[in-house]
Amino acid sequence: MTTLTLGLASVEQGRERLAAAFRGEAQGHHIAFASVELLWKVLTAKRWELLQAMTGQGAMSIREVARRVGRDVKAVHGDVHALLDAGVLDRGDGGRVVFPYDAVHVDFTLRTAA
């Protein structure tokens, strides 16, 4: 099973992960956001619904994604491109899109305000 971890990371934490990868330490599949606000701006409820429909399903057309979630193709097209731009989705053959993971783990901690 291939799991994507979405989380928060500073630039320094990203550099540390990169250095560890260059040392040969397995890092898994991660996409890091600079803030929780940015994470939720990219992963809206509708986009999360797309990921749920695409998880483990292989490459598919935007029209097929729209059919699976019962939404307008044009609206799904915009959401798919936002997820492509964020690196969450990949482009497949023939204009298809793919979410190449079997699971998603969202990892961040909410702490009391200072």
All heavy atoms as an XYZ file, in Angstrom:
870
protein
N       0.848     -1.173      0.000
C       0.000      0.000      0.000
C       0.898      1.241      0.000
O       1.843      1.332      0.762
C      -0.915      0.023      1.223
C      -1.788      1.258      1.218
S      -2.757      1.584      2.691
C      -3.906      0.264      2.714
N       0.588      2.190     -0.859
C       1.333      3.436     -0.945
C       0.481      4.547     -0.346
O      -0.617      4.827     -0.814
C       1.668      3.773     -2.414
O       2.367      2.678     -2.985
C       2.523      5.011     -2.497
N       1.004      5.165      0.701
C       0.281      6.219      1.401
C       0.948      7.562      1.164
O       2.171      7.675      1.271
C       0.243      5.939      2.921
O      -0.424      4.691      3.122
C      -0.481      7.037      3.671
N       0.155      8.569      0.866
C       0.629      9.940      0.761
C       0.356     10.621      2.093
O      -0.762     10.562      2.612
C      -0.110     10.691     -0.353
C       0.154     12.197     -0.420
C       1.617     12.472     -0.765
C      -0.775     12.853     -1.423
N       1.369     11.280      2.644
C       1.195     12.055      3.867
C       1.179     13.527      3.504
O       2.105     14.040      2.880
C       2.323     11.773      4.876
O       2.291     10.389      5.210
C       2.154     12.615      6.135
N       0.097     14.192      3.863
C      -0.031     15.637      3.698
C       0.183     16.259      5.063
O      -0.409     15.811      6.050
C      -1.426     15.993      3.182
C      -1.835     15.361      1.855
C      -3.307     15.609      1.592
C      -0.988     15.907      0.731
N       1.021     17.275      5.114
C       1.290     17.868      6.413
C       1.853     19.259      6.308
O       1.836     19.886      5.239
N       2.353     19.730      7.426
C       2.934     21.057      7.528
C       4.436     20.908      7.703
O       4.888     19.997      8.397
C       2.362     21.805      8.726
C       0.846     21.904      8.804
C       0.431     22.633     10.069
C       0.296     22.596      7.579
N       5.206     21.785      7.085
C       6.655     21.755      7.251
C       7.225     23.117      6.902
O       6.780     23.766      5.956
C       7.282     20.684      6.363
N       8.204     23.501      7.675
C       8.932     24.727      7.374
C       9.943     24.435      6.277
O      10.200     23.272      5.935
C       9.657     25.216      8.629
O      10.683     24.289      8.984
N      10.535     25.472      5.750
C      11.579     25.299      4.737
C      12.729     24.486      5.331
O      13.263     23.590      4.676
C      12.064     26.670      4.217
C      13.278     26.513      3.324
C      10.944     27.394      3.493
N      13.074     24.776      6.568
C      14.165     24.046      7.226
C      13.825     22.558      7.373
O      14.666     21.695      7.127
C      14.479     24.647      8.595
C      15.644     23.974      9.298
C      16.944     23.962      8.507
O      17.218     24.918      7.755
O      17.698     22.971      8.620
N      12.602     22.240      7.742
C      12.196     20.838      7.851
C      12.254     20.155      6.485
O      12.633     18.990      6.387
C      10.795     20.742      8.444
C      10.744     21.107      9.907
C       9.317     21.287     10.404
O       8.467     21.823      9.696
N       9.068     20.850     11.631
N      11.891     20.871      5.443
C      11.990     20.331      4.090
C      13.425     20.039      3.710
O      13.719     19.000      3.099
N      14.318     20.936      4.074
C      15.750     20.724      3.794
C      16.278     19.502      4.546
O      17.068     18.726      4.012
C      16.549     21.960      4.185
C      16.386     23.094      3.232
C      17.297     24.257      3.611
N      17.008     25.385      2.749
C      16.854     26.621      3.161
N      16.991     26.924      4.441
N      16.588     27.590      2.311
N      15.844     19.351      5.796
C      16.273     18.199      6.591
C      15.800     16.889      5.962
O      16.549     15.916      5.905
C      15.755     18.323      8.022
C      16.421     19.420      8.821
C      15.756     19.682     10.159
O      14.833     18.919     10.545
O      16.148     20.656     10.813
N      14.563     16.870      5.481
C      14.035     15.670      4.830
C      14.811     15.371      3.545
O      15.127     14.228      3.255
C      12.552     15.843      4.535
C      11.962     14.611      3.870
C      10.488     14.672      3.832
N      10.084     14.650      5.236
C       8.863     14.740      5.660
N       7.879     14.857      4.828
N       8.574     14.713      6.930
N      15.126     16.406      2.788
C      15.897     16.247      1.554
C      17.281     15.696      1.859
O      17.754     14.772      1.184
C      15.990     17.583      0.812
C      16.713     17.576     -0.524
C      15.998     16.674     -1.519
C      16.821     18.995     -1.064
N      17.941     16.246      2.868
C      19.276     15.765      3.251
C      19.220     14.299      3.669
O      20.095     13.505      3.303
C      19.845     16.631      4.373
N      18.193     13.933      4.423
C      18.041     12.538      4.842
C      17.827     11.626      3.637
O      18.370     10.517      3.579
C      16.876     12.408      5.822
N      17.060     12.095      2.659
C      16.838     11.304      1.447
C      18.152     11.098      0.692
O      18.424     10.005      0.186
C      15.810     11.982      0.557
N      18.981     12.140      0.633
C      20.279     12.014     -0.034
C      21.207     11.062      0.709
O      22.093     10.463      0.107
C      20.939     13.378     -0.212
C      20.468     14.121     -1.425
C      19.793     15.320     -1.287
C      20.676     13.623     -2.699
C      19.340     16.004     -2.404
C      20.235     14.293     -3.822
C      19.563     15.487     -3.673
N      20.989     10.905      2.007
C      21.774      9.934      2.787
C      21.230      8.520      2.613
O      21.745      7.577      3.199
C      21.764     10.316      4.268
C      22.561     11.555      4.603
C      22.748     11.722      6.117
N      21.495     11.790      6.851
C      20.794     12.912      7.083
N      21.241     14.066      6.623
N      19.669     12.873      7.765
N      20.155      8.383      1.853
C      19.579      7.070      1.596
C      18.488      6.660      2.557
O      18.029      5.520      2.524
N      18.057      7.576      3.419
C      16.994      7.264      4.371
C      15.632      7.400      3.682
O      15.346      8.424      3.085
C      17.061      8.218      5.568
C      18.352      8.118      6.342
C      18.500      9.208      7.387
O      17.478      9.784      7.817
O      19.650      9.500      7.761
N      14.831      6.356      3.764
C      13.511      6.371      3.131
C      12.658      7.475      3.743
O      12.611      7.629      4.964
C      12.829      5.022      3.297
N      11.986      8.234      2.905
C      11.170      9.351      3.372
C       9.681      9.134      3.140
O       8.870      9.887      3.654
C      11.602     10.651      2.668
C      13.029     11.043      2.950
C      13.257     11.290      4.421
O      12.637     12.170      4.993
N      14.132     10.512      5.034
N       9.333      8.157      2.379
C       7.929      7.958      2.055
C       7.460      9.026      1.074
O       8.258      9.728      0.461
N       6.173      9.155      0.936
C       5.576     10.116      0.010
C       4.943     11.232      0.818
O       3.995     10.989      1.570
C       4.532      9.423     -0.873
C       5.098      8.281     -1.650
N       5.694      8.456     -2.869
C       5.194      6.959     -1.361
C       6.122      7.294     -3.324
N       5.832      6.362     -2.417
N       5.473     12.443      0.673
C       5.014     13.583      1.470
C       4.766     14.784      0.578
O       5.492     15.011     -0.382
C       6.078     14.004      2.493
C       6.318     13.001      3.562
N       5.647     13.024      4.751
C       7.146     11.937      3.617
C       6.069     12.015      5.501
N       6.970     11.343      4.826
N       3.761     15.549      0.931
C       3.562     16.888      0.390
C       3.376     17.785      1.598
O       2.498     17.543      2.433
C       2.356     16.983     -0.557
C       2.595     16.108     -1.787
C       2.107     18.439     -0.971
C       1.440     16.059     -2.757
N       4.235     18.791      1.695
C       4.206     19.673      2.860
C       3.690     21.049      2.469
O       3.997     21.561      1.388
C       5.603     19.792      3.451
N       2.915     21.633      3.365
C       2.378     22.976      3.202
C       2.989     23.868      4.269
O       3.288     23.418      5.374
C       0.851     22.957      3.319
C       0.187     22.182      2.213
C      -0.014     20.815      2.333
C      -0.222     22.819      1.050
C      -0.619     20.096      1.315
C      -0.827     22.108      0.031
C      -1.023     20.746      0.156
N       3.152     25.140      3.949
C       3.780     26.082      4.873
C       2.882     26.428      6.052
O       3.373     26.806      7.117
C       4.176     27.358      4.123
N       1.568     26.292      5.882
C       0.638     26.610      6.970
C      -0.618     25.757      6.816
O      -0.932     25.277      5.719
C       0.251     28.091      6.942
O      -0.554     28.368      5.811
N      -1.338     25.613      7.906
C      -2.589     24.865      7.856
C      -3.598     25.601      6.982
O      -4.422     24.972      6.295
C      -3.129     24.564      9.269
C      -3.654     25.807      9.958
C      -4.188     23.485      9.214
N      -3.530     26.931      6.972
C      -4.435     27.711      6.121
C      -4.208     27.388      4.648
O      -5.170     27.238      3.879
C      -4.256     29.215      6.377
C      -4.703     29.669      7.744
C      -3.661     29.425      8.850
O      -2.488     29.110      8.538
O      -4.036     29.525     10.020
N      -2.950     27.254      4.248
C      -2.643     26.910      2.860
C      -3.093     25.485      2.546
O      -3.656     25.223      1.478
C      -1.155     27.074      2.583
C      -0.693     26.781      1.163
C      -1.437     27.651      0.146
C       0.807     26.983      1.035
N      -2.887     24.572      3.477
C      -3.334     23.193      3.276
C      -4.836     23.167      3.005
O      -5.289     22.546      2.048
C      -2.996     22.348      4.506
C      -3.310     20.865      4.407
C      -2.272     20.067      5.193
C      -4.682     20.536      4.942
N      -5.636     23.873      3.829
C      -7.087     23.862      3.642
C      -7.526     24.686      2.437
O      -8.587     24.434      1.881
C      -7.805     24.322      4.905
C      -7.621     23.376      6.052
C      -7.251     23.696      7.312
C      -7.784     21.947      6.043
N      -7.171     22.555      8.083
C      -7.491     21.469      7.339
C      -8.132     21.011      5.062
C      -7.547     20.123      7.675
C      -8.186     19.667      5.400
C      -7.898     19.241      6.684
N      -6.709     25.646      2.021
C      -7.031     26.395      0.801
C      -6.907     25.479     -0.417
O      -7.721     25.533     -1.337
C      -6.087     27.598      0.655
C      -6.374     28.443     -0.556
C      -5.457     29.646     -0.622
C      -5.762     30.457     -1.868
N      -4.852     31.600     -2.000
N      -5.898     24.632     -0.413
C      -5.701     23.682     -1.518
C      -6.666     22.510     -1.402
O      -7.273     22.092     -2.382
C      -4.239     23.185     -1.556
C      -4.075     22.053     -2.559
C      -3.292     24.332     -1.889
N      -6.832     21.978     -0.210
C      -7.668     20.793     -0.011
C      -9.052     21.182      0.505
O      -9.419     20.883      1.633
C      -6.991     19.824      0.966
C      -5.771     19.131      0.412
C      -5.109     18.301      1.479
C      -6.130     18.272     -0.782
N      -9.824     21.807     -0.351
C     -11.202     22.144     -0.001
C     -12.017     20.862      0.125
O     -11.572     19.778     -0.288
C     -11.821     23.033     -1.087
O     -11.917     22.264     -2.301
C     -11.016     24.306     -1.328
N     -13.202     20.974      0.643
C     -14.075     19.800      0.795
C     -14.350     19.137     -0.551
O     -14.349     17.903     -0.669
C     -15.386     20.203      1.471
N     -14.576     19.916     -1.591
C     -14.845     19.355     -2.922
C     -13.619     18.653     -3.489
O     -13.737     17.608     -4.137
C     -15.307     20.452     -3.892
C     -16.636     21.071     -3.521
C     -17.765     20.101     -3.717
C     -19.106     20.783     -3.523
N     -20.209     19.867     -3.638
N     -12.437     19.198     -3.252
C     -11.200     18.561     -3.744
C     -10.898     17.292     -2.956
O     -10.404     16.316     -3.515
C     -10.040     19.554     -3.684
C     -10.243     20.688     -4.669
C      -9.195     21.754     -4.539
N      -9.552     22.889     -5.384
C      -9.030     24.088     -5.255
N      -8.090     24.322     -4.345
N      -9.411     25.070     -6.050
N     -11.202     17.310     -1.666
C     -11.033     16.103     -0.859
C     -11.941     14.992     -1.387
O     -11.545     13.829     -1.469
C     -11.351     16.425      0.604
C     -11.075     15.279      1.520
C     -11.996     14.475      2.103
C      -9.798     14.805      1.952
N     -11.368     13.525      2.871
C     -10.022     13.705      2.801
C      -8.483     15.198      1.693
C      -8.977     12.996      3.404
C      -7.452     14.489      2.297
C      -7.711     13.411      3.124
N     -13.151     15.366     -1.788
C     -14.091     14.419     -2.378
C     -13.502     13.803     -3.656
O     -13.655     12.598     -3.898
C     -15.401     15.138     -2.678
C     -16.482     14.263     -3.256
C     -17.752     15.035     -3.574
O     -17.676     16.228     -3.959
O     -18.820     14.431     -3.453
N     -12.823     14.614     -4.455
C     -12.170     14.099     -5.663
C     -11.103     13.082     -5.293
O     -11.005     12.017     -5.925
C     -11.535     15.228     -6.478
C     -12.454     16.288     -7.059
C     -11.645     17.296     -7.864
C     -13.547     15.678     -7.916
N     -10.288     13.393     -4.292
C      -9.244     12.460     -3.878
C      -9.847     11.155     -3.378
O      -9.330     10.074     -3.682
C      -8.360     13.082     -2.798
C      -7.524     14.278     -3.219
C      -6.652     14.746     -2.064
C      -6.697     13.983     -4.450
N     -10.942     11.237     -2.646
C     -11.608     10.019     -2.182
C     -12.050      9.158     -3.361
O     -11.901      7.940     -3.339
C     -12.817     10.371     -1.316
C     -12.453     10.896      0.048
C     -13.677     11.297      0.846
O     -14.521     12.041      0.362
N     -13.761     10.798      2.061
N     -12.584      9.795     -4.392
C     -13.062      9.050     -5.564
C     -11.907      8.488     -6.394
O     -12.079      7.474     -7.076
C     -13.936      9.960     -6.438
N     -10.743      9.121     -6.323
C      -9.616      8.722     -7.168
C      -8.621      7.799     -6.474
O      -7.807      7.157     -7.144
C      -8.887      9.973     -7.673
C      -9.733     10.845     -8.574
S      -8.847     12.322     -9.106
C      -7.658     11.579    -10.249
N      -8.662      7.720     -5.156
C      -7.681      6.935     -4.402
C      -7.712      5.478     -4.832
O      -8.744      4.821     -4.779
C      -7.941      7.056     -2.883
O      -7.812      8.425     -2.506
C      -6.954      6.227     -2.081
N      -6.559      4.997     -5.296
C      -6.402      3.607     -5.697
C      -7.090      3.222     -6.991
O      -7.161      2.045     -7.322
N      -7.584      4.179     -7.757
C      -8.373      3.882     -8.951
C      -7.603      3.990    -10.264
O      -8.155      3.694    -11.317
C      -9.591      4.811     -9.020
C     -10.507      4.679     -7.822
C     -11.049      3.264     -7.688
O     -11.620      2.709     -8.618
N     -10.851      2.675     -6.520
N      -6.358      4.442    -10.239
C      -5.584      4.573    -11.467
C      -5.957      5.845    -12.220
O      -6.712      6.681    -11.734
N      -5.415      5.974    -13.428
C      -5.637      7.176    -14.243
C      -7.064      7.202    -14.777
O      -7.638      6.160    -15.093
C      -4.649      7.213    -15.402
N      -7.626      8.414    -14.844
C      -8.967      8.571    -15.400
C      -9.124      9.964    -15.986
O      -8.367     10.875    -15.660
C     -10.046      8.285    -14.354
C     -10.025      9.182    -13.146
S     -11.258      8.739    -11.890
C     -10.557      7.284    -11.179
N     -10.089     10.108    -16.838
C     -10.371     11.411    -17.442
C     -11.071     12.304    -16.421
O     -11.681     11.823    -15.462
C     -11.266     11.248    -18.675
O     -12.561     10.834    -18.276
N     -10.994     13.602    -16.650
C     -11.694     14.545    -15.783
C     -13.199     14.285    -15.854
O     -13.899     14.360    -14.845
C     -11.333     15.997    -16.153
C      -9.869     16.254    -15.803
C     -12.247     16.989    -15.447
C      -9.328     17.600    -16.229
N     -13.679     13.941    -17.018
C     -15.099     13.628    -17.175
C     -15.500     12.440    -16.289
O     -16.555     12.446    -15.653
C     -15.414     13.336    -18.642
C     -16.883     13.078    -18.912
C     -17.198     12.972    -20.394
N     -16.837     14.148    -21.157
C     -17.523     15.297    -21.184
N     -18.613     15.410    -20.465
N     -17.126     16.308    -21.916
N     -14.642     11.432    -16.218
C     -14.929     10.265    -15.367
C     -14.904     10.651    -13.890
O     -15.746     10.197    -13.105
C     -13.929      9.140    -15.638
C     -14.065      7.937    -14.719
C     -15.418      7.230    -14.775
O     -16.195      7.427    -15.729
O     -15.708      6.460    -13.838
N     -13.944     11.485    -13.504
C     -13.888     11.952    -12.111
C     -15.185     12.686    -11.781
O     -15.803     12.449    -10.736
C     -12.666     12.861    -11.873
C     -12.673     13.417    -10.455
C     -11.364     12.115    -12.147
N     -15.608     13.581    -12.674
C     -16.841     14.349    -12.462
C     -18.047     13.412    -12.325
O     -18.914     13.617    -11.475
C     -17.056     15.340    -13.602
N     -18.104     12.382    -13.154
C     -19.203     11.423    -13.090
C     -19.223     10.711    -11.738
O     -20.273     10.557    -11.114
C     -19.082     10.392    -14.212
C     -20.292      9.454    -14.301
C     -20.026      8.250    -15.181
N     -18.997      7.368    -14.660
C     -19.159      6.532    -13.620
N     -20.301      6.471    -12.971
N     -18.168      5.757    -13.221
N     -18.047     10.323    -11.255
C     -17.971      9.584     -9.991
C     -18.396     10.412     -8.786
O     -18.898      9.866     -7.812
C     -16.551      9.058     -9.769
C     -16.208      7.932    -10.716
C     -14.835      7.387    -10.448
N     -14.516      6.367    -11.434
C     -13.745      5.322    -11.194
N     -13.213      5.163     -9.998
N     -13.508      4.445    -12.133
N     -18.176     11.723     -8.859
C     -18.560     12.566     -7.714
C     -19.864     13.313     -7.953
O     -20.330     14.051     -7.085
C     -17.431     13.567     -7.334
C     -16.194     12.818     -6.857
C     -17.109     14.508     -8.475
N     -20.459     13.136     -9.141
C     -21.746     13.759     -9.436
C     -21.689     15.270     -9.532
O     -22.602     15.950     -9.079
N     -20.610     15.780    -10.146
C     -20.428     17.223    -10.267
C     -20.243     17.617    -11.719
O     -19.940     16.790    -12.576
C     -19.199     17.680     -9.458
C     -19.400     17.579     -7.961
C     -18.195     18.044     -7.180
N     -17.747     19.355     -7.596
C     -16.478     19.759     -7.504
N     -15.552     18.953     -7.016
N     -16.141     20.964     -7.900
N     -20.369     18.899    -11.987
C     -20.172     19.485    -13.295
C     -18.715     19.330    -13.738
O     -17.795     19.551    -12.945
C     -20.551     20.978    -13.218
C     -20.298     21.703    -14.508
O     -21.071     21.480    -15.459
O     -19.319     22.482    -14.564
N     -18.504     18.957    -14.997
C     -17.157     18.731    -15.525
C     -16.298     19.996    -15.422
O     -15.125     19.927    -15.054
C     -17.210     18.230    -16.991
C     -15.815     18.151    -17.594
C     -17.898     16.877    -17.064
N     -16.877     21.148    -15.720
C     -16.106     22.395    -15.682
C     -15.613     22.691    -14.265
O     -14.460     23.079    -14.064
C     -16.950     23.552    -16.198
C     -16.197     24.844    -16.323
C     -17.047     25.918    -16.965
C     -16.255     27.215    -17.080
N     -17.025     28.266    -17.721
N     -16.451     22.494    -13.263
C     -16.054     22.728    -11.875
C     -14.971     21.738    -11.449
O     -13.992     22.111    -10.787
C     -17.261     22.636    -10.952
N     -15.133     20.477    -11.819
C     -14.140     19.460    -11.492
C     -12.826     19.771    -12.198
O     -11.743     19.610    -11.618
C     -14.660     18.046    -11.834
C     -13.546     17.010    -11.737
C     -15.820     17.678    -10.921
N     -12.896     20.249    -13.426
C     -11.703     20.623    -14.180
C     -10.875     21.638    -13.393
O      -9.651     21.499    -13.255
C     -12.114     21.197    -15.547
C     -10.967     21.573    -16.413
N     -10.396     22.824    -16.380
C     -10.287     20.866    -17.343
C      -9.411     22.876    -17.256
N      -9.321     21.696    -17.848
N     -11.522     22.662    -12.844
C     -10.822     23.669    -12.057
C     -10.184     23.082    -10.810
O      -9.031     23.402    -10.478
N     -10.909     22.212    -10.130
C     -10.364     21.579     -8.928
C      -9.207     20.636     -9.261
O      -8.202     20.603     -8.540
C     -11.461     20.821     -8.176
C     -12.390     21.750     -7.424
O     -11.989     22.899     -7.123
O     -13.517     21.322     -7.115
N      -9.331     19.887    -10.330
C      -8.253     18.984    -10.743
C      -6.989     19.790    -11.043
O      -5.884     19.423    -10.621
C      -8.680     18.132    -11.960
C      -7.472     17.519    -12.656
C      -9.653     17.043    -11.513
N      -7.129     20.899    -11.741
C      -5.946     21.707    -12.074
C      -5.331     22.338    -10.830
O      -4.099     22.460    -10.745
C      -6.269     22.719    -13.159
C      -6.255     22.074    -14.512
N      -5.112     21.907    -15.249
C      -7.241     21.480    -15.213
C      -5.388     21.265    -16.366
N      -6.690     20.991    -16.364
N      -6.119     22.703     -9.847
C      -5.565     23.209     -8.586
C      -4.761     22.113     -7.884
O      -3.678     22.374     -7.337
C      -6.685     23.719     -7.686
N      -5.262     20.875     -7.909
C      -4.545     19.763     -7.292
C      -3.299     19.381     -8.090
O      -2.281     18.992     -7.508
C      -5.484     18.561     -7.126
C      -6.610     18.765     -6.103
C      -7.624     17.628     -6.200
C      -6.059     18.898     -4.696
N      -3.357     19.502     -9.416
C      -2.164     19.292    -10.240
C      -1.102     20.334     -9.911
O       0.077     20.006     -9.744
C      -2.512     19.355    -11.732
C      -3.230     18.156    -12.336
C      -3.809     18.505    -13.693
C      -2.285     16.959    -12.441
N      -1.509     21.598     -9.824
C      -0.573     22.686     -9.523
C       0.085     22.508     -8.157
O       1.246     22.880     -7.971
C      -1.275     24.042     -9.578
C      -1.701     24.443    -10.992
O      -1.202     23.837    -11.966
O      -2.544     25.350    -11.109
N      -0.648     21.942     -7.214
C      -0.116     21.719     -5.864
C       0.733     20.449     -5.776
O       1.357     20.187     -4.751
C      -1.263     21.641     -4.859
N       0.754     19.653     -6.849
C       1.526     18.423     -6.849
C       0.819     17.244     -6.220
O       1.421     16.192     -6.001
N      -0.464     17.388     -5.932
C      -1.224     16.305     -5.299
C      -1.635     15.263     -6.332
O      -1.596     14.062     -6.065
C      -2.454     16.860     -4.545
C      -3.283     15.750     -3.938
C      -2.020     17.856     -3.474
N      -2.030     15.708     -7.520
C      -2.363     14.802     -8.628
C      -1.234     14.824     -9.649
O      -0.485     15.791     -9.738
C      -3.658     15.236     -9.319
C      -4.943     15.176     -8.515
C      -6.124     15.640     -9.378
C      -5.201     13.785     -7.972
N      -1.158     13.759    -10.438
C      -0.193     13.663    -11.533
C      -0.934     13.580    -12.856
O      -2.084     13.141    -12.909
C       0.673     12.406    -11.389
C       1.614     12.457    -10.208
O       1.988     13.581     -9.781
O       1.964     11.378     -9.694
N      -0.253     13.959    -13.911
C      -0.808     13.810    -15.256
C      -0.500     12.406    -15.758
O       0.607     11.914    -15.615
C      -0.196     14.828    -16.211
C      -0.580     16.244    -15.879
C      -0.109     17.206    -16.956
N      -0.315     18.576    -16.545
C      -1.463     19.229    -16.618
N      -2.521     18.619    -17.081
N      -1.556     20.480    -16.217
N      -1.515     11.786    -16.340
C      -1.342     10.469    -16.922
C      -1.284     10.578    -18.440
O      -1.190     11.672    -18.995
N      -1.366      9.461    -19.105
C      -1.356      9.427    -20.566
C      -2.663      9.951    -21.136
O      -3.725      9.790    -20.540
C      -1.147      7.983    -21.056
C       0.227      7.451    -20.681
O       1.158      8.265    -20.559
O       0.358      6.224    -20.512
N      -2.580     10.593    -22.288
C      -3.766     11.017    -23.016
C      -4.630     12.035    -22.293
O      -5.851     12.021    -22.451
N      -4.019     12.895    -21.491
C      -4.789     13.925    -20.806
C      -5.506     13.445    -19.561
O      -6.283     14.173    -18.958
N      -5.256     12.203    -19.172
C      -5.901     11.678    -17.969
C      -5.124     12.139    -16.734
O      -3.987     12.579    -16.828
C      -5.983     10.165    -18.057
C      -6.918      9.779    -19.192
C      -6.864      8.341    -19.658
N      -6.368      7.337    -18.784
C      -7.015      6.224    -18.465
N      -8.198      5.983    -18.961
N      -6.468      5.333    -17.682
N      -5.761     12.062    -15.585
C      -5.114     12.426    -14.328
C      -5.096     11.213    -13.414
O      -5.927     10.313    -13.539
C      -5.821     13.614    -13.640
C      -5.629     14.885    -14.435
C      -7.294     13.336    -13.419
N      -4.134     11.213    -12.501
C      -3.998     10.062    -11.611
C      -3.611     10.535    -10.214
O      -2.845     11.482    -10.052
C      -2.973      9.044    -12.164
C      -1.576      9.622    -12.235
C      -2.990      7.759    -11.362
N      -4.202      9.890     -9.236
C      -3.797     10.033     -7.846
C      -3.189      8.684     -7.494
O      -3.911      7.727     -7.207
C      -5.005     10.361     -6.964
C      -4.636     10.611     -5.532
C      -3.835     11.691     -5.191
C      -5.091      9.784     -4.529
C      -3.492     11.930     -3.873
C      -4.755     10.016     -3.204
C      -3.952     11.090     -2.874
N      -1.851      8.572     -7.572
C      -1.206      7.250     -7.528
C      -1.001      6.670     -6.129
O       0.003      6.030     -5.862
C       0.138      7.534     -8.207
C       0.437      8.942     -7.830
C      -0.906      9.642     -7.808
N      -1.938      6.890     -5.245
C      -1.809      6.416     -3.869
C      -3.028      5.596     -3.486
O      -4.115      5.784     -3.995
C      -1.651      7.602     -2.906
C      -0.491      8.490     -3.290
C      -0.712      9.683     -3.966
C       0.820      8.111     -3.025
C       0.353     10.487     -4.350
C       1.884      8.910     -3.407
C       1.641     10.091     -4.069
O       2.690     10.879     -4.454
N      -2.816      4.696     -2.525
C      -3.891      3.853     -2.015
C      -4.516      4.423     -0.750
O      -5.568      3.959     -0.317
C      -3.351      2.452     -1.703
C      -2.758      1.794     -2.927
O      -3.440      1.767     -3.968
O      -1.609      1.329     -2.856
N      -3.825      5.401     -0.147
C      -4.313      5.991      1.097
C      -3.723      7.387      1.265
O      -2.683      7.699      0.691
C      -3.931      5.116      2.290
N      -4.406      8.194      2.065
C      -3.943      9.542      2.388
C      -3.934      9.685      3.904
O      -4.895      9.304      4.577
C      -4.869     10.633      1.798
C      -4.367     12.023      2.163
C      -5.006     10.480      0.304
N      -2.841     10.244      4.396
C      -2.723     10.534      5.825
C      -2.462     12.028      5.950
O      -1.539     12.551      5.326
C      -1.560      9.747      6.429
C      -1.269     10.110      7.850
N      -2.028      9.656      8.900
C      -0.325     10.909      8.385
C      -1.539     10.145     10.024
N      -0.509     10.918      9.737
N      -3.287     12.720      6.717
C      -3.086     14.147      6.964
C      -2.489     14.268      8.353
O      -3.048     13.757      9.327
C      -4.396     14.942      6.838
C      -4.149     16.425      7.070
C      -5.017     14.719      5.460
N      -1.338     14.965      8.450
C      -0.587     14.997      9.689
C      -0.246     16.431     10.100
O       0.590     17.072      9.474
C       0.703     14.203      9.508
C       1.515     14.080     10.781
O       0.937     14.197     11.878
O       2.733     13.846     10.676
N      -0.947     16.934     11.116
C      -0.551     18.192     11.743
C      -1.160     18.235     13.128
O      -2.084     17.500     13.439
C      -0.937     19.422     10.894
C      -2.411     19.662     10.754
C      -3.102     20.457     11.673
C      -3.114     19.117      9.696
C      -4.456     20.674     11.534
C      -4.467     19.347      9.550
C      -5.144     20.125     10.475
N      -0.618     19.097     13.957
C      -1.061     19.203     15.340
C      -1.617     20.588     15.601
O      -0.979     21.591     15.249
C       0.119     18.943     16.312
O       0.650     17.654     16.030
C      -0.332     19.016     17.755
N      -2.778     20.647     16.214
C      -3.389     21.914     16.628
C      -3.016     22.134     18.097
O      -3.282     21.279     18.944
C      -4.896     21.853     16.453
C      -5.684     23.089     16.885
C      -5.309     24.274     16.015
C      -7.169     22.803     16.807
N      -2.395     23.273     18.370
C      -1.958     23.575     19.734
C      -2.698     24.796     20.254
O      -3.247     25.581     19.494
C      -0.459     23.836     19.738
C       0.361     22.607     19.434
C       1.819     22.808     19.825
N       2.537     21.557     19.894
C       3.096     20.966     18.866
N       3.039     21.497     17.682
N       3.745     19.832     19.018
N      -2.664     24.989     21.555
C      -3.293     26.153     22.159
C      -2.589     27.414     21.677
O      -1.391     27.415     21.393
C      -3.215     26.105     23.701
O      -1.850     26.032     24.090
C      -3.972     24.923     24.252
N      -3.360     28.483     21.558
C      -2.799     29.764     21.115
C      -1.863     30.292     22.195
O      -2.108     30.137     23.394
C      -3.914     30.756     20.835
N      -0.821     30.967     21.756
C       0.168     31.506     22.706
C      -0.319     32.776     23.344
O      -1.145     33.472     22.906
C       1.489     31.770     21.977
